[in-house]
Amino acid sequence: MKPATPLVLLECLVAGTSHRPELPKQEKKLQVGQALRLVREADSKYDDWAVQVHSGAADDKTSYWLGYLPETRNETVARLLDAGYPLTARLAHKAWEDDWLHLEIEVLWADKVK
């Protein structure tokens, strides 16, 4: 069987980008369509369902932390990650709005076959 197009589970903005001081320098390396990595932060003292968004694979030394899935939209994704489902993300749009880097992403479930 041939793999199908990944299922888009969620479209959202990355929260907390203004708290990532290295992001303005790293922004030029971000390309629309690039794969992003989701990392569950189960021990967060601020959000029980925290999910970090990173620019690349865990073994990629140039990967950096972009921010989080929004607190109001992250519980389902966190539960799926906790259960071991193969979720990834991709950058759908990026733009500066004053001093804020607007990053829109798609959370993907790639474990589909036709």
C-alpha positions in Angstrom: 0.0 0.0 0.0 1.1 3.5 -0.7 1.2 6.1 2.1 -1.5 8.7 2.0 -1.1 12.4 2.5 -0.6 13.1 6.2 -3.8 13.9 8.1 -3.9 17.5 9.4 -5.1 17.2 13.0 -4.7 20.9 14.0 -3.8 24.2 12.4 -2.7 26.8 15.0 -0.2 29.5 15.8 2.9 28.7 17.8 2.5 30.3 21.3 5.4 32.0 23.2 7.6 32.9 20.2 8.2 36.3 21.8 9.8 34.5 24.8 12.4 32.7 22.6 15.3 35.3 22.4 17.2 33.4 19.7 14.2 33.3 17.3 14.8 36.6 15.5 18.3 35.3 14.4 17.0 31.8 13.6 13.9 33.0 11.6 15.7 33.2 8.3 16.4 29.5 8.5 12.7 28.7 8.8 11.1 27.6 5.5 7.4 27.3 4.9 6.7 23.6 4.4 9.5 22.4 6.6 9.0 19.6 9.0 8.8 20.5 12.7 9.1 18.3 15.8 6.6 18.1 18.7 8.0 17.4 22.2 5.7 16.6 25.1 6.6 18.6 28.2 4.6 16.5 30.7 6.4 18.0 33.8 5.4 21.7 32.9 4.3 23.6 36.0 2.2 26.0 33.9 0.3 23.6 31.6 -0.6 20.0 32.1 -0.8 19.4 28.3 2.3 21.4 27.2 3.7 20.5 23.8 6.9 22.2 22.6 7.5 22.9 18.9 11.0 22.5 17.6 12.5 23.4 14.2 14.1 20.0 13.4 14.8 16.4 14.4 16.1 15.5 17.9 19.5 14.6 16.5 19.7 17.8 14.4 22.3 20.1 16.2 20.8 23.1 14.5 17.3 22.5 15.8 15.9 25.0 18.1 12.8 25.5 20.3 10.2 27.8 18.6 7.5 27.8 21.3 4.4 25.8 22.3 1.1 24.6 20.9 -1.5 27.0 22.4 -2.7 26.0 25.8 -6.4 26.1 24.7 -5.7 23.7 21.7 -3.1 21.3 23.0 -4.8 18.6 25.1 -5.7 16.2 22.2 -2.2 16.4 20.7 -0.6 15.9 24.1 -2.8 12.8 24.8 -1.9 11.4 21.4 1.8 12.0 22.0 1.5 10.4 25.4 -0.1 7.3 23.8 2.8 7.0 21.3 1.0 8.2 18.1 3.4 9.4 15.4 2.7 13.1 15.2 4.8 15.7 13.5 4.2 19.2 12.3 5.1 21.5 9.4 5.4 25.2 9.1 2.4 26.6 7.1 3.1 30.3 7.3 5.5 32.8 8.9 5.4 36.6 9.1 6.6 39.4 11.3 3.9 41.5 13.0 5.8 44.3 14.6 8.2 42.5 17.1 6.2 39.2 17.1 7.0 36.3 14.8 3.7 34.8 13.6 4.3 31.1 13.0 1.3 29.1 11.8 1.8 25.3 11.8 -0.1 22.2 10.9 0.0 19.2 13.3 0.1 16.0 11.3 -0.6 12.4 11.8 1.5 10.6 9.2 0.6 7.0 10.1 -2.1 6.6 7.4 -2.1 4.3 4.4 -4.5 4.1 1.5 
